[in-house]
Amino acid sequence: MALSEQEVLAGLAELIHDETGLPQDQVALDKSFTDDLDIDSLSMMTVVVNAEERFGVKIPDDSVKDLKTVRDAVDFIVKQG
């Protein structure tokens, strides 16, 4: 079953909250992981691994560097899912 953008956004918001404590309502499509959400590289890798498990996708290491915003991640996961 294909994942919707809203399902992925909600799931990522939950994963980011669990990893960083950031309120889920602050995780929006236009937010940058580093500049807006202040997610460091270690936390980002944890979010990636948990997202792979949650959404049943594979996010190669060389693709992670291209995921600058929440929208980048959501689009990538929706396309893979």
N, C-alpha and C positions, 0 to 999 in steps of 0.2 A: 504494500500500500504506500503510495506516495505521501511524503510529508508536506504539510502546508508551511508557508512562511511563518504563520503565527504559532504553530506547534513548535517549530524549531526555535523561534525567538523566545518563547516561554521556557522551553527546556534549557536553552543557553543561559537565560537569566537565572534560573534555578541553580545551574551548575556554577555560575560565576558567584552567586550569593554563597553557596556552600563553600567555595574555595576562598573567597575574599571577605565575606561578610557584607558586601555591597548590597544595598536594597535592590530588589529585583526590578522595581519600577524605574531605576536609573539606567537599566540596560535597554537602550533603544537602538534602532537600526543605524542612526547617524553617528553613533558614538565610536570614537577611536579606543581601541583596547589600552593603548599606552597613555595617550594624552588626556582623554576624558575619564576613563575608568581606572587609570593608574595600576594596570595589571602588569606585573613584572614577568620576565621570561619563564621563570620556574612555575609560577601560577598559571601562565598561559599554556605551558606544556601539560599541566595537570588537567586543565579545562579541556584541552584537545583529546587527551586519552579518555577522559570521562565522556566527552561528546561522541567519540568513536563507539564506545560501548553502548551508550544510550540510544543513538540513532542508527547503529548498525552500518556505519560507514568507515572508510579508511581515509585518513588525512595524512598523506606523506609528509615527512619532515620538510622537504623542499617546497611544499605548498603552504606550510604554516607561515613562512615569512611573508607571503602575499596576503595573508588575512590581517589586514590593518584595522578594519572596522567590523562592527557587529554585522552589518549588511554583507560584507565579504564572506564572513563565516556562514551566515544563514544561507546565502546564495549557493555557496560551495556544498553545504550539507543537503540542501533541497535537490540540487542537481545529482548528487551521488545517491541519495535515498530514493 
